[in-house]
Amino acid sequence: MTASRDVTFQRFSPEDAGPHPVAFVTGTEPPIPVQYVGGSADSIAGVAEHQRKMYDAKPSATQLRVITGGFHCGFEDSSGFGCDSGTITRAAQLRLTYGVTTAWLLYTLGVDPSLYDQVWGSAAQNLAGVVYSAKPAV
């Protein structure tokens, strides 16, 4: 992480999250957009305990995309011992995840400005299978 080189960071510490393994940026927020992605059926690292807390803590230029029926191990290519399950297939979850994260990265990094609608517009807000929450940059 570039925290040591960026004076906008006062501190970055996983301990700021308390007993949950969630990292929070404290002090002055970095001027970068952030996208959090989670699964609504994740029984290992649920959205309310993890992604939602980070989303709520960041004032702007952030979004939370929740894959409906998505599960923790659905973000992996295969399951192992102790994995949970969701109400959609792993293939469907990965397709949705790749779609929202690829559009986000291409738009945010300035590679493809035509993807605005898929990131912040009506296409993003109405994508089937993904709940959209956003705080655009001010």
N, C-alpha and C positions, 0 to 999 in steps of 0.2 A: 504494500500500500504506500502511497506517496505522502502520507500524513507528515512525515518528518520534513518534507520539502515544501509543503503547502501551509502557509501561515494562517489560512482560514480554519484549519483544524486546531482546536485546543487540546482535544484528547479523543482517542478512539479506543474503547475498551469493552470486551465482551462482558466484563463484570458489571457494567452499567445496567445490564438487563436483569439483574437480580438472579433468582434461581433458574431462570430459563436460558437456554443457550442461544440468545438473540443478541446481536451486537447493535448498540445504539451509538450514534454520533452525538456528542454533547458539545455545548458551546455553540460557536458559529457554524451554521450548516454549510457544507461545501456547495458551491454553485454548479452542481451537476444534476441532471435528471436521473431518476431512479425508477426502475420497474421491478415490482415484486410479483412472483407467480406462485400460486399454491393450489392445492386440490381441496375441494369441499368435503371429501370423504377421507382426508388424511388423518389417520388415527395415531400417527407417530409424532408428527410436528404440525399440529393443527394450525390453520390460518389465524384463528382468534388469538392464539398464544404466541404466534411468531410474526408472520407477514403483516397482519393487521396492526400490531404494536409498532412496527417499524414505519409502516405507511402513515399511521396517525401521528407519529413523532416528527415526520418531515413536513415542513410547511408548504412547499410547492414544487412544481416540476417533478411530480411523482405519480405513479399509478399502481394499482393493485389489480391483478387479473387472476380470478379464481376459476379454475377449470371445474365445471359442474360434474360431480361424481368422481373427480380425480383423486387419486390416492398416492401416498408417499412413495411406494415402490413403483408406481406408474411413471415416475420421472426417470426410471432406469431402463436399460435395455432388457434386463431379465431380473427375475425375483430370486431371492435367497431365503435362508432360514429366517423366520420371524417377520416376514413381509405382511403388510396389510393388503386389502383389496378395495376396489371401488365399484361404482355402478356403470363405468364405461370401460372399454377395452384399453389395454396399454397402448396399442397402435393408435387409437383415436386420441388418447391423452397426449401422446408424443406429437401427433400431427398438429393438434391445437397449440401445444407448447412451442414447437418449432415455428409455427406461423406467427404467433404474437411476439416471440422474442426476436425472430429474424427481422420482422417489420420494424420493431422498436430499434434494434441496433442499426439497421440500414438508414432509418430516418434520423435518429439521434446523432449518429456519427457523420451525418451530412452526405452519405453516399447516394441516397435516393430521396430527395425532398418530395417527390410525388406520393410518398407513402403516408403523408400527413393524415389522411382520412382513416387509414387502417390503424394509426397510432392514437390520435386524439379526436378524430371525427366520428361521424355517425356509423361508419363501418366498424370501428372499434367498439362503440357503445352497443351495437346490435349484433355482434358476432354470436351465432348460436353455440351454446355450450360453454360460454365464458362470461362470467359476471365482471362488469367493468366499473371500477371506481377510479377517479382521477382528480388531481389538483394540478391543472396546467400552470406553466410558468407565468408569473405576474410581471 
